[in-house]
Amino acid sequence: MNSFARPLAPQRLCDPRGRLDPAAVGWSNRPQVSCALPCNLGRRKRWNHWCITTPDWMLALTFADLDYLGYGAAYFLDLHSGKSASHTRIRPFGRGCSLPETPLESHAFQHAQLSMRAEDRGSAVRLSVMATDIGGQPLQVGLDILRPPHLESVNLVCPMGRRTFHATTRQLGLPVSGNLQLGGRQYLCTPGQSFASLDFARGVWPLNSHWTRAAFAAPGGIAGNFGAGWTDHSGLSENALWFGGELRHLEQPVQIEQSPQGPLEPWHLHGADGQVDLCFTPRQLHEACPRLGPFYADTRQWFGRFDGVLRGPQGEKVPVSSAYGWLGATRARW
C-alpha cells in the first residue's frame, strides 16, 4: 500500500482464504483498504470506538463484533463534577452488531437497553445513542460529526504473526456539535473546542494481546495519536501528529510512561527525537473487563488533558495547553 496513493478501487485486506494480502501492508493518509474477513471463523475482530471530548464532558462508545459475541458499551464523564456513568451489553455470536468493511460507512449496535448508531453521510456522521438506564438515568445522544475533506487520517495495515494481522484507521480532530441528555440534564458541545475521534480496527488478532494508546485534539487542527505494544514488532508505526489537519507520520517510537505512585498520577509521553514532549493529567479512570468463559478484555481508560510541546513541520515549537483526550491500556485474551 503506497503511502499517499488513492486507488479507484479499495485494496483488499485478505485473499479468499482469509490470509493477509501482502500488497495491503503499509500506511496511508486516506482509507484505501476494504477489510472483508473471509474464513478465520471465530478469530475475526471488528471494532469501532468513538470518543467525544469537550471542555465539560466526555463520551466513549464501543461497537465490537468478536465473532463469538457482540459488545456495545457507553461511558459518560462530567469533567466538572467528576460524575460518571456506564452501560455495557453483550450479545452472543455478534448479534446486534452491524460493522462494515471500511471506516467510511454506517455502523450500529442494537440491544433493547442500549442502541447506538453512526450514520455516515460522507462529509458528516450522525451519532445517535439511547440507553434506558446508565447510572440510574436514561441517556439520549444526538451529535453531528464533521469530516472535513482536508483532514487526513492514519491508515495502517500490519502483520502481527504467521497468521495474525491488523488493519486500523485513526481519525482525530473531527469537529462535533449537538447535545447529550442524561436524566434531566442537557450537555452541549462547546463550539470550536469539541472533537470526535474514531478508532476503526479489523483483523485476525493474536489470542493474547496488549497495547497502550493515547489521543488528543485541540483547536487549530492540532492533534496527536500514539501507540505502544500493538505494532512494535511489525516495523510500522501508528504514531502521528496533525497540524492544521495535515498529518505528520512519526517513524520513531513514543514512550508512554506513568508514575507508579497511583492510578491518577500523570503520564509522560516523549520521543527520543524531541517531536513529542507531553504530560497527560488524568481526571478520571474507567475500568471494564467483559468476560465470556476463558476470554476477556481488561481495559483501563483515563480521561483528562494534555499539556506540553510538539515539534511542527518546520521544526518550530508548537505549545499544547489543556488539550482534552484520553489514554487507554488493554490486556486481552480473545
Phi and psi in degrees as GROMACS dihedral restraints (atoms count N, CA, C in turn):
[ dihedral_restraints ]
;  ai    aj    ak    al  type     phi  dphi    fc
    3     4     5     6     1   -67.0    20    10
    4     5     6     7     1   148.7    20    10
    6     7     8     9     1   -61.2    20    10
    7     8     9    10     1   -37.6    20    10
    9    10    11    12     1  -127.5    20    10
   10    11    12    13     1     6.4    20    10
   12    13    14    15     1   -71.8    20    10
   13    14    15    16     1   150.1    20    10
   15    16    17    18     1  -129.8    20    10
   16    17    18    19     1    87.9    20    10
   18    19    20    21     1   -67.0    20    10
   19    20    21    22     1   156.9    20    10
   21    22    23    24     1   -66.5    20    10
   22    23    24    25     1   -38.8    20    10
   24    25    26    27     1  -112.2    20    10
   25    26    27    28     1   140.3    20    10
   27    28    29    30     1   -62.1    20    10
   28    29    30    31     1   144.4    20    10
   30    31    32    33     1   -69.0    20    10
   31    32    33    34     1   138.0    20    10
   33    34    35    36     1   -81.0    20    10
   34    35    36    37     1   143.7    20    10
   36    37    38    39     1   -77.2    20    10
   37    38    39    40     1   -40.2    20    10
   39    40    41    42     1  -125.8    20    10
   40    41    42    43     1   157.3    20    10
   42    43    44    45     1   -82.6    20    10
   43    44    45    46     1   174.7    20    10
   45    46    47    48     1   -60.7    20    10
   46    47    48    49     1   -18.9    20    10
   48    49    50    51     1   -88.7    20    10
   49    50    51    52     1     1.6    20    10
   51    52    53    54     1    84.7    20    10
   52    53    54    55     1    16.2    20    10
   54    55    56    57     1   -97.0    20    10
   55    56    57    58     1   147.3    20    10
   57    58    59    60     1   -57.9    20    10
   58    59    60    61     1   129.5    20    10
   60    61    62    63     1   -80.6    20    10
   61    62    63    64     1   117.4    20    10
   63    64    65    66     1   -56.2    20    10
   64    65    66    67     1   -27.5    20    10
   66    67    68    69     1   -68.8    20    10
   67    68    69    70     1   -17.2    20    10
   69    70    71    72     1   -85.7    20    10
   70    71    72    73     1   -15.6    20    10
   72    73    74    75     1   -69.1    20    10
   73    74    75    76     1   134.7    20    10
   75    76    77    78     1   136.7    20    10
   76    77    78    79     1  -164.4    20    10
   78    79    80    81     1  -137.6    20    10
   79    80    81    82     1   158.9    20    10
   81    82    83    84     1  -149.3    20    10
   82    83    84    85     1   167.6    20    10
   84    85    86    87     1   -98.0    20    10
   85    86    87    88     1     7.3    20    10
   87    88    89    90     1  -141.7    20    10
   88    89    90    91     1   148.3    20    10
   90    91    92    93     1   -61.6    20    10
   91    92    93    94     1   132.1    20    10
   93    94    95    96     1  -131.0    20    10
   94    95    96    97     1   -13.0    20    10
   96    97    98    99     1  -111.1    20    10
   97    98    99   100     1   134.7    20    10
   99   100   101   102     1   -91.9    20    10
  100   101   102   103     1   119.4    20    10
  102   103   104   105     1   -98.5    20    10
  103   104   105   106     1    43.8    20    10
  105   106   107   108     1   -62.7    20    10
  106   107   108   109     1   140.7    20    10
  108   109   110   111     1  -124.2    20    10
  109   110   111   112     1    80.2    20    10
  111   112   113   114     1   -72.4    20    10
  112   113   114   115     1   156.7    20    10
  114   115   116   117     1    57.6    20    10
  115   116   117   118     1  -156.1    20    10
  117   118   119   120     1    54.3    20    10
  118   119   120   121     1    31.8    20    10
  120   121   122   123     1   -57.1    20    10
  121   122   123   124     1   130.5    20    10
  123   124   125   126     1    93.2    20    10
  124   125   126   127     1   -14.0    20    10
  126   127   128   129     1  -114.9    20    10
  127   128   129   130     1    -2.7    20    10
  129   130   131   132     1   -80.0    20    10
  130   131   132   133     1   141.9    20    10
  132   133   134   135     1  -125.8    20    10
  133   134   135   136     1   130.4    20    10
  135   136   137   138     1  -129.6    20    10
  136   137   138   139     1   130.2    20    10
  138   139   140   141     1  -148.0    20    10
  139   140   141   142     1   123.7    20    10
  141   142   143   144     1  -124.6    20    10
  142   143   144   145     1   125.2    20    10
  144   145   146   147     1  -128.3    20    10
  145   146   147   148     1   121.6    20    10
  147   148   149   150     1  -104.6    20    10
  148   149   150   151     1   140.6    20    10
  150   151   152   153     1  -132.7    20    10
  151   152   153   154     1   125.4    20    10
  153   154   155   156     1  -106.2    20    10
  154   155   156   157     1   125.0    20    10
  156   157   158   159     1  -120.0    20    10
  157   158   159   160     1   132.8    20    10
  159   160   161   162     1  -136.7    20    10
  160   161   162   163     1   167.8    20    10
  162   163   164   165     1   -67.7    20    10
  163   164   165   166     1   -12.0    20    10
  165   166   167   168     1  -113.5    20    10
  166   167   168   169     1   -29.8    20    10
  168   169   170   171     1  -155.7    20    10
  169   170   171   172     1   164.0    20    10
  171   172   173   174     1  -136.7    20    10
  172   173   174   175     1   151.2    20    10
  174   175   176   177     1  -138.9    20    10
  175   176   177   178     1   129.5    20    10
  177   178   179   180     1  -120.8    20    10
  178   179   180   181     1   133.7    20    10
  180   181   182   183     1  -130.1    20    10
  181   182   183   184     1   132.1    20    10
  183   184   185   186     1  -121.2    20    10
  184   185   186   187     1   127.3    20    10
  186   187   188   189     1  -114.8    20    10
  187   188   189   190     1   121.2    20    10
  189   190   191   192     1  -142.8    20    10
  190   191   192   193     1   136.3    20    10
  192   193   194   195     1  -124.0    20    10
  193   194   195   196     1   109.5    20    10
  195   196   197   198     1  -103.5    20    10
  196   197   198   199     1    22.3    20    10
  198   199   200   201     1    76.2    20    10
  199   200   201   202     1   -59.7    20    10
  201   202   203   204     1   -86.9    20    10
  202   203   204   205     1   -10.3    20    10
  204   205   206   207     1  -155.4    20    10
  205   206   207   208     1   154.0    20    10
  207   208   209   210     1  -107.6    20    10
  208   209   210   211     1   141.9    20    10
  210   211   212   213     1  -134.2    20    10
  211   212   213   214     1   127.3    20    10
  213   214   215   216     1  -129.2    20    10
  214   215   216   217     1   137.5    20    10
  216   217   218   219     1  -147.9    20    10
  217   218   219   220     1   141.7    20    10
  219   220   221   222     1  -129.6    20    10
  220   221   222   223     1   136.2    20    10
  222   223   224   225     1  -136.1    20    10
  223   224   225   226     1   129.8    20    10
  225   226   227   228     1  -122.1    20    10
  226   227   228   229     1   140.2    20    10
  228   229   230   231     1  -134.9    20    10
  229   230   231   232     1   125.7    20    10
  231   232   233   234     1   -88.9    20    10
  232   233   234   235     1   113.1    20    10
  234   235   236   237     1   -70.3    20    10
  235   236   237   238     1   -24.1    20    10
  237   238   239   240     1   -83.2    20    10
  238   239   240   241     1   -47.0    20    10
  240   241   242   243     1   -87.9    20    10
  241   242   243   244     1   -19.4    20    10
  243   244   245   246     1    80.7    20    10
  244   245   246   247     1     0.9    20    10
  246   247   248   249     1   -69.1    20    10
  247   248   249   250     1   135.6    20    10
  249   250   251   252     1  -135.7    20    10
  250   251   252   253     1   159.0    20    10
  252   253   254   255     1  -152.4    20    10
  253   254   255   256     1   146.0    20    10
  255   256   257   258     1  -142.4    20    10
  256   257   258   259     1   157.3    20    10
  258   259   260   261     1  -148.3    20    10
  259   260   261   262     1   127.8    20    10
  261   262   263   264     1  -129.0    20    10
  262   263   264   265     1   140.3    20    10
  264   265   266   267     1  -135.8    20    10
  265   266   267   268     1   140.3    20    10
  267   268   269   270     1  -122.6    20    10
  268   269   270   271     1   135.4    20    10
  270   271   272   273     1  -127.5    20    10
  271   272   273   274     1   141.1    20    10
  273   274   275   276     1   -69.1    20    10
  274   275   276   277     1   146.4    20    10
  276   277   278   279     1    56.4    20    10
  277   278   279   280     1    33.5    20    10
  279   280   281   282     1    71.9    20    10
  280   281   282   283     1    11.6    20    10
  282   283   284   285     1   -62.9    20    10
  283   284   285   286     1   143.4    20    10
  285   286   287   288     1    87.6    20    10
  286   287   288   289     1   -12.2    20    10
  288   289   290   291     1   -95.5    20    10
  289   290   291   292     1   135.9    20    10
  291   292   293   294     1  -132.2    20    10
  292   293   294   295     1    93.5    20    10
  294   295   296   297     1  -118.7    20    10
  295   296   297   298     1   122.9    20    10
  297   298   299   300     1   -83.1    20    10
  298   299   300   301     1  -176.0    20    10
  300   301   302   303     1   -92.3    20    10
  301   302   303   304     1   -10.0    20    10
  303   304   305   306     1  -133.7    20    10
  304   305   306   307     1   161.6    20    10
  306   307   308   309     1   -79.2    20    10
  307   308   309   310     1    -1.4    20    10
  309   310   311   312     1  -109.4    20    10
  310   311   312   313     1    38.5    20    10
  312   313   314   315     1  -135.8    20    10
  313   314   315   316     1   159.9    20    10
  315   316   317   318     1   -67.4    20    10
  316   317   318   319     1   152.4    20    10
  318   319   320   321     1  -150.9    20    10
  319   320   321   322     1   160.4    20    10
  321   322   323   324     1  -157.4    20    10
  322   323   324   325     1   158.2    20    10
  324   325   326   327     1  -133.4    20    10
  325   326   327   328     1   128.7    20    10
  327   328   329   330     1  -124.1    20    10
  328   329   330   331     1   126.5    20    10
  330   331   332   333     1  -149.0    20    10
  331   332   333   334     1   154.4    20    10
  333   334   335   336     1   -58.9    20    10
  334   335   336   337     1   -31.6    20    10
  336   337   338   339     1  -100.7    20    10
  337   338   339   340     1    -9.7    20    10
  339   340   341   342     1  -148.8    20    10
  340   341   342   343     1   117.0    20    10
  342   343   344   345     1  -123.5    20    10
  343   344   345   346     1   124.6    20    10
  345   346   347   348     1  -133.0    20    10
  346   347   348   349     1   134.5    20    10
  348   349   350   351     1  -144.7    20    10
  349   350   351   352     1   133.9    20    10
  351   352   353   354     1  -114.5    20    10
  352   353   354   355     1   106.1    20    10
  354   355   356   357     1   -93.3    20    10
  355   356   357   358     1   110.1    20    10
  357   358   359   360     1   -82.7    20    10
  358   359   360   361     1   124.2    20    10
  360   361   362   363     1  -116.6    20    10
  361   362   363   364     1    24.1    20    10
  363   364   365   366     1    86.4    20    10
  364   365   366   367     1   -82.1    20    10
  366   367   368   369     1   -87.7    20    10
  367   368   369   370     1    -0.7    20    10
  369   370   371   372     1  -154.6    20    10
  370   371   372   373     1   161.4    20    10
  372   373   374   375     1  -129.0    20    10
  373   374   375   376     1   131.5    20    10
  375   376   377   378     1   -97.9    20    10
  376   377   378   379     1   114.7    20    10
  378   379   380   381     1  -104.3    20    10
  379   380   381   382     1   120.1    20    10
  381   382   383   384     1  -126.4    20    10
  382   383   384   385     1   136.7    20    10
  384   385   386   387     1  -139.3    20    10
  385   386   387   388     1   138.5    20    10
  387   388   389   390     1  -137.1    20    10
  388   389   390   391     1   125.3    20    10
  390   391   392   393     1  -130.3    20    10
  391   392   393   394     1   132.1    20    10
  393   394   395   396     1   -72.7    20    10
  394   395   396   397     1   -28.2    20    10
  396   397   398   399     1  -154.2    20    10
  397   398   399   400     1   107.7    20    10
  399   400   401   402     1  -129.4    20    10
  400   401   402   403     1   106.2    20    10
  402   403   404   405     1    67.2    20    10
  403   404   405   406     1    29.0    20    10
  405   406   407   408     1    87.2    20    10
  406   407   408   409     1     4.0    20    10
  408   409   410   411     1  -135.4    20    10
  409   410   411   412     1   152.7    20    10
  411   412   413   414     1   -74.4    20    10
  412   413   414   415     1   148.4    20    10
  414   415   416   417     1  -121.4    20    10
  415   416   417   418     1   134.2    20    10
  417   418   419   420     1  -137.4    20    10
  418   419   420   421     1   127.6    20    10
  420   421   422   423     1  -125.7    20    10
  421   422   423   424     1   134.5    20    10
  423   424   425   426     1  -139.0    20    10
  424   425   426   427     1   101.1    20    10
  426   427   428   429     1  -124.4    20    10
  427   428   429   430     1   143.6    20    10
  429   430   431   432     1  -112.4    20    10
  430   431   432   433     1   118.9    20    10
  432   433   434   435     1  -108.8    20    10
  433   434   435   436     1   121.5    20    10
  435   436   437   438     1   -84.9    20    10
  436   437   438   439     1   145.3    20    10
  438   439   440   441     1  -122.3    20    10
  439   440   441   442     1    82.1    20    10
  441   442   443   444     1   -57.0    20    10
  442   443   444   445     1   138.5    20    10
  444   445   446   447     1   -62.8    20    10
  445   446   447   448     1   -25.1    20    10
  447   448   449   450     1   -82.9    20    10
  448   449   450   451     1   -12.1    20    10
  450   451   452   453     1   -79.1    20    10
  451   452   453   454     1   119.3    20    10
  453   454   455   456     1   -88.2    20    10
  454   455   456   457     1   167.9    20    10
  456   457   458   459     1  -142.6    20    10
  457   458   459   460     1   161.0    20    10
  459   460   461   462     1   -86.5    20    10
  460   461   462   463     1   125.0    20    10
  462   463   464   465     1  -130.6    20    10
  463   464   465   466     1   116.5    20    10
  465   466   467   468     1  -134.7    20    10
  466   467   468   469     1   135.7    20    10
  468   469   470   471     1  -126.8    20    10
  469   470   471   472     1   126.2    20    10
  471   472   473   474     1  -143.6    20    10
  472   473   474   475     1   144.2    20    10
  474   475   476   477     1   -73.6    20    10
  475   476   477   478     1   148.3    20    10
  477   478   479   480     1  -122.9    20    10
  478   479   480   481     1    -7.9    20    10
  480   481   482   483     1   178.8    20    10
  481   482   483   484     1  -169.5    20    10
  483   484   485   486     1   -63.2    20    10
  484   485   486   487     1   -37.9    20    10
  486   487   488   489     1  -128.6    20    10
  487   488   489   490     1    14.0    20    10
  489   490   491   492     1  -117.9    20    10
  490   491   492   493     1   149.1    20    10
  492   493   494   495     1  -161.6    20    10
  493   494   495   496     1   167.9    20    10
  495   496   497   498     1  -146.1    20    10
  496   497   498   499     1   136.7    20    10
  498   499   500   501     1  -126.8    20    10
  499   500   501   502     1   136.7    20    10
  501   502   503   504     1  -144.7    20    10
  502   503   504   505     1   153.1    20    10
  504   505   506   507     1  -129.1    20    10
  505   506   507   508     1   129.7    20    10
  507   508   509   510     1  -115.7    20    10
  508   509   510   511     1   111.2    20    10
  510   511   512   513     1  -108.1    20    10
  511   512   513   514     1   122.6    20    10
  513   514   515   516     1  -127.6    20    10
  514   515   516   517     1   158.4    20    10
  516   517   518   519     1    70.1    20    10
  517   518   519   520     1    27.5    20    10
  519   520   521   522     1   -79.0    20    10
  520   521   522   523     1   119.3    20    10
  522   523   524   525     1   -62.1    20    10
  523   524   525   526     1   140.0    20    10
  525   526   527   528     1  -133.6    20    10
  526   527   528   529     1   144.0    20    10
  528   529   530   531     1  -136.9    20    10
  529   530   531   532     1   167.2    20    10
  531   532   533   534     1   123.0    20    10
  532   533   534   535     1  -158.6    20    10
  534   535   536   537     1  -150.2    20    10
  535   536   537   538     1   165.1    20    10
  537   538   539   540     1  -130.7    20    10
  538   539   540   541     1   132.4    20    10
  540   541   542   543     1  -115.3    20    10
  541   542   543   544     1   115.3    20    10
  543   544   545   546     1  -117.2    20    10
  544   545   546   547     1   110.6    20    10
  546   547   548   549     1    61.3    20    10
  547   548   549   550     1  -126.7    20    10
  549   550   551   552     1   -93.9    20    10
  550   551   552   553     1     7.2    20    10
  552   553   554   555     1  -113.2    20    10
  553   554   555   556     1   138.2    20    10
  555   556   557   558     1  -105.6    20    10
  556   557   558   559     1   136.8    20    10
  558   559   560   561     1  -117.1    20    10
  559   560   561   562     1   130.8    20    10
  561   562   563   564     1  -107.7    20    10
  562   563   564   565     1   159.1    20    10
  564   565   566   567     1   -84.7    20    10
  565   566   567   568     1   132.5    20    10
  567   568   569   570     1   -77.1    20    10
  568   569   570   571     1   119.4    20    10
  570   571   572   573     1   -57.7    20    10
  571   572   573   574     1   134.2    20    10
  573   574   575   576     1    78.5    20    10
  574   575   576   577     1    -6.6    20    10
  576   577   578   579     1  -129.7    20    10
  577   578   579   580     1    12.8    20    10
  579   580   581   582     1  -118.4    20    10
  580   581   582   583     1   128.7    20    10
  582   583   584   585     1  -136.7    20    10
  583   584   585   586     1   152.3    20    10
  585   586   587   588     1  -116.7    20    10
  586   587   588   589     1   148.3    20    10
  588   589   590   591     1  -129.3    20    10
  589   590   591   592     1   143.8    20    10
  591   592   593   594     1  -119.0    20    10
  592   593   594   595     1   128.0    20    10
  594   595   596   597     1  -110.0    20    10
  595   596   597   598     1   106.3    20    10
  597   598   599   600     1  -104.6    20    10
  598   599   600   601     1   125.1    20    10
  600   601   602   603     1  -139.6    20    10
  601   602   603   604     1   137.6    20    10
  603   604   605   606     1  -141.6    20    10
  604   605   606   607     1   149.8    20    10
  606   607   608   609     1   158.7    20    10
  607   608   609   610     1  -175.1    20    10
  609   610   611   612     1  -113.7    20    10
  610   611   612   613     1   103.0    20    10
  612   613   614   615     1   -97.8    20    10
  613   614   615   616     1   157.6    20    10
  615   616   617   618     1   -59.2    20    10
  616   617   618   619     1   149.7    20    10
  618   619   620   621     1   -56.8    20    10
  619   620   621   622     1   -43.6    20    10
  621   622   623   624     1  -109.2    20    10
  622   623   624   625     1   120.8    20    10
  624   625   626   627     1  -133.7    20    10
  625   626   627   628     1   153.4    20    10
  627   628   629   630     1  -154.1    20    10
  628   629   630   631     1   147.2    20    10
  630   631   632   633     1  -162.8    20    10
  631   632   633   634     1   160.5    20    10
  633   634   635   636     1  -128.3    20    10
  634   635   636   637     1   137.8    20    10
  636   637   638   639     1  -143.5    20    10
  637   638   639   640     1   142.9    20    10
  639   640   641   642     1  -132.8    20    10
  640   641   642   643     1   147.6    20    10
  642   643   644   645     1  -154.1    20    10
  643   644   645   646     1   147.1    20    10
  645   646   647   648     1  -152.8    20    10
  646   647   648   649     1   163.7    20    10
  648   649   650   651     1  -144.5    20    10
  649   650   651   652     1   149.4    20    10
  651   652   653   654     1  -141.4    20    10
  652   653   654   655     1   160.8    20    10
  654   655   656   657     1   -56.6    20    10
  655   656   657   658     1   153.6    20    10
  657   658   659   660     1    88.4    20    10
  658   659   660   661     1    11.0    20    10
  660   661   662   663     1    74.6    20    10
  661   662   663   664     1    22.1    20    10
  663   664   665   666     1   -92.9    20    10
  664   665   666   667     1   130.7    20    10
  666   667   668   669     1  -158.1    20    10
  667   668   669   670     1   164.5    20    10
  669   670   671   672     1  -148.7    20    10
  670   671   672   673     1   144.6    20    10
  672   673   674   675     1  -132.7    20    10
  673   674   675   676     1   128.2    20    10
  675   676   677   678     1  -137.5    20    10
  676   677   678   679     1   137.7    20    10
  678   679   680   681     1  -139.2    20    10
  679   680   681   682     1   153.2    20    10
  681   682   683   684     1  -147.6    20    10
  682   683   684   685     1   144.8    20    10
  684   685   686   687     1    94.1    20    10
  685   686   687   688     1   -24.7    20    10
  687   688   689   690     1   -91.2    20    10
  688   689   690   691     1   -45.5    20    10
  690   691   692   693     1  -113.8    20    10
  691   692   693   694     1    17.9    20    10
  693   694   695   696     1   -57.7    20    10
  694   695   696   697     1   -32.8    20    10
  696   697   698   699     1  -103.4    20    10
  697   698   699   700     1    10.7    20    10
  699   700   701   702     1   -95.8    20    10
  700   701   702   703     1   -14.4    20    10
  702   703   704   705     1    79.3    20    10
  703   704   705   706     1     6.3    20    10
  705   706   707   708     1  -119.9    20    10
  706   707   708   709     1   154.0    20    10
  708   709   710   711     1  -130.5    20    10
  709   710   711   712     1   142.1    20    10
  711   712   713   714     1   -98.9    20    10
  712   713   714   715     1     2.9    20    10
  714   715   716   717     1   -68.5    20    10
  715   716   717   718     1   133.0    20    10
  717   718   719   720     1  -158.7    20    10
  718   719   720   721     1   153.6    20    10
  720   721   722   723     1  -123.7    20    10
  721   722   723   724     1   150.4    20    10
  723   724   725   726     1  -118.0    20    10
  724   725   726   727     1   133.6    20    10
  726   727   728   729     1  -129.0    20    10
  727   728   729   730     1   114.1    20    10
  729   730   731   732     1    61.9    20    10
  730   731   732   733     1    28.2    20    10
  732   733   734   735     1    86.2    20    10
  733   734   735   736     1   -11.0    20    10
  735   736   737   738     1   -88.8    20    10
  736   737   738   739     1   133.5    20    10
  738   739   740   741     1   -86.6    20    10
  739   740   741   742     1   139.8    20    10
  741   742   743   744     1  -122.0    20    10
  742   743   744   745     1   109.7    20    10
  744   745   746   747     1   -76.6    20    10
  745   746   747   748     1   130.9    20    10
  747   748   749   750     1  -101.9    20    10
  748   749   750   751     1   119.3    20    10
  750   751   752   753     1   -80.2    20    10
  751   752   753   754     1   -28.2    20    10
  753   754   755   756     1   -83.6    20    10
  754   755   756   757     1   150.1    20    10
  756   757   758   759     1   -63.9    20    10
  757   758   759   760     1   152.3    20    10
  759   760   761   762     1  -117.1    20    10
  760   761   762   763     1   120.6    20    10
  762   763   764   765     1   -76.4    20    10
  763   764   765   766     1   134.3    20    10
  765   766   767   768     1  -122.6    20    10
  766   767   768   769     1   104.0    20    10
  768   769   770   771     1  -129.8    20    10
  769   770   771   772     1   138.8    20    10
  771   772   773   774     1  -116.8    20    10
  772   773   774   775     1   144.7    20    10
  774   775   776   777     1   -62.0    20    10
  775   776   777   778     1   137.2    20    10
  777   778   779   780     1   -77.6    20    10
  778   779   780   781     1     4.9    20    10
  780   781   782   783     1   -75.1    20    10
  781   782   783   784     1   -26.8    20    10
  783   784   785   786     1  -175.3    20    10
  784   785   786   787     1   163.3    20    10
  786   787   788   789     1   -67.1    20    10
  787   788   789   790     1   -22.0    20    10
  789   790   791   792     1  -108.8    20    10
  790   791   792   793     1    19.6    20    10
  792   793   794   795     1   -72.0    20    10
  793   794   795   796     1   153.3    20    10
  795   796   797   798     1   -62.5    20    10
  796   797   798   799     1   156.0    20    10
  798   799   800   801     1  -110.3    20    10
  799   800   801   802     1   150.8    20    10
  801   802   803   804     1  -117.3    20    10
  802   803   804   805     1   125.6    20    10
  804   805   806   807     1  -115.0    20    10
  805   806   807   808     1   122.0    20    10
  807   808   809   810     1  -155.1    20    10
  808   809   810   811     1   152.1    20    10
  810   811   812   813     1  -121.5    20    10
  811   812   813   814     1   153.4    20    10
  813   814   815   816     1   -65.1    20    10
  814   815   816   817     1   -24.5    20    10
  816   817   818   819     1   -87.0    20    10
  817   818   819   820     1    -0.1    20    10
  819   820   821   822     1    78.4    20    10
  820   821   822   823     1     8.2    20    10
  822   823   824   825     1   -76.9    20    10
  823   824   825   826     1   -21.6    20    10
  825   826   827   828     1  -133.3    20    10
  826   827   828   829     1   127.2    20    10
  828   829   830   831     1  -148.3    20    10
  829   830   831   832     1    92.1    20    10
  831   832   833   834     1  -128.9    20    10
  832   833   834   835     1   150.1    20    10
  834   835   836   837     1  -113.9    20    10
  835   836   837   838     1   126.9    20    10
  837   838   839   840     1  -105.4    20    10
  838   839   840   841     1   121.4    20    10
  840   841   842   843     1  -108.2    20    10
  841   842   843   844     1   108.1    20    10
  843   844   845   846     1   -71.8    20    10
  844   845   846   847     1   145.5    20    10
  846   847   848   849     1  -104.5    20    10
  847   848   849   850     1   -28.4    20    10
  849   850   851   852     1  -155.6    20    10
  850   851   852   853     1   148.9    20    10
  852   853   854   855     1  -118.0    20    10
  853   854   855   856     1   127.1    20    10
  855   856   857   858     1  -113.0    20    10
  856   857   858   859     1   128.1    20    10
  858   859   860   861     1  -118.6    20    10
  859   860   861   862     1   138.4    20    10
  861   862   863   864     1  -146.0    20    10
  862   863   864   865     1   142.5    20    10
  864   865   866   867     1  -147.4    20    10
  865   866   867   868     1    73.2    20    10
  867   868   869   870     1   -63.7    20    10
  868   869   870   871     1   140.5    20    10
  870   871   872   873     1  -131.6    20    10
  871   872   873   874     1   148.6    20    10
  873   874   875   876     1  -146.8    20    10
  874   875   876   877     1   100.5    20    10
  876   877   878   879     1    60.1    20    10
  877   878   879   880     1  -125.9    20    10
  879   880   881   882     1   -81.6    20    10
  880   881   882   883     1    -2.0    20    10
  882   883   884   885     1   -99.8    20    10
  883   884   885   886     1   144.8    20    10
  885   886   887   888     1  -160.2    20    10
  886   887   888   889     1   163.9    20    10
  888   889   890   891     1  -138.7    20    10
  889   890   891   892     1   101.7    20    10
  891   892   893   894     1   -89.2    20    10
  892   893   894   895     1   106.5    20    10
  894   895   896   897     1  -120.9    20    10
  895   896   897   898     1   133.9    20    10
  897   898   899   900     1  -120.6    20    10
  898   899   900   901     1   128.7    20    10
  900   901   902   903     1  -130.0    20    10
  901   902   903   904     1   120.3    20    10
  903   904   905   906     1   -99.1    20    10
  904   905   906   907     1   143.5    20    10
  906   907   908   909     1  -121.4    20    10
  907   908   909   910     1   136.2    20    10
  909   910   911   912     1   178.8    20    10
  910   911   912   913     1  -146.7    20    10
  912   913   914   915     1  -129.0    20    10
  913   914   915   916     1   153.7    20    10
  915   916   917   918     1  -112.1    20    10
  916   917   918   919     1   137.3    20    10
  918   919   920   921     1  -137.1    20    10
  919   920   921   922     1   149.2    20    10
  921   922   923   924     1   147.6    20    10
  922   923   924   925     1  -147.1    20    10
  924   925   926   927     1  -138.6    20    10
  925   926   927   928     1   139.6    20    10
  927   928   929   930     1  -116.6    20    10
  928   929   930   931     1   161.8    20    10
  930   931   932   933     1  -100.7    20    10
  931   932   933   934     1   122.7    20    10
  933   934   935   936     1   -77.4    20    10
  934   935   936   937     1  -178.8    20    10
  936   937   938   939     1   -59.3    20    10
  937   938   939   940     1   -29.5    20    10
  939   940   941   942     1  -101.3    20    10
  940   941   942   943     1    14.6    20    10
  942   943   944   945     1    84.8    20    10
  943   944   945   946     1     3.6    20    10
  945   946   947   948     1   -76.7    20    10
  946   947   948   949     1   155.8    20    10
  948   949   950   951     1   -80.5    20    10
  949   950   951   952     1   129.1    20    10
  951   952   953   954     1  -116.3    20    10
  952   953   954   955     1   109.6    20    10
  954   955   956   957     1   -72.7    20    10
  955   956   957   958     1   145.2    20    10
  957   958   959   960     1  -120.9    20    10
  958   959   960   961     1   122.6    20    10
  960   961   962   963     1  -134.6    20    10
  961   962   963   964     1   120.0    20    10
  963   964   965   966     1    52.0    20    10
  964   965   966   967     1    45.5    20    10
  966   967   968   969     1   -87.4    20    10
  967   968   969   970     1   123.2    20    10
  969   970   971   972     1   -84.2    20    10
  970   971   972   973     1   144.1    20    10
  972   973   974   975     1  -173.3    20    10
  973   974   975   976     1  -157.7    20    10
  975   976   977   978     1  -151.5    20    10
  976   977   978   979     1   164.5    20    10
  978   979   980   981     1  -140.4    20    10
  979   980   981   982     1   130.9    20    10
  981   982   983   984     1  -128.0    20    10
  982   983   984   985     1   146.9    20    10
  984   985   986   987     1  -132.8    20    10
  985   986   987   988     1   128.5    20    10
  987   988   989   990     1  -132.6    20    10
  988   989   990   991     1   137.8    20    10
  990   991   992   993     1  -124.7    20    10
  991   992   993   994     1   128.7    20    10
  993   994   995   996     1  -138.0    20    10
  994   995   996   997     1   148.2    20    10
  996   997   998   999     1  -125.1    20    10
  997   998   999  1000     1   105.1    20    10
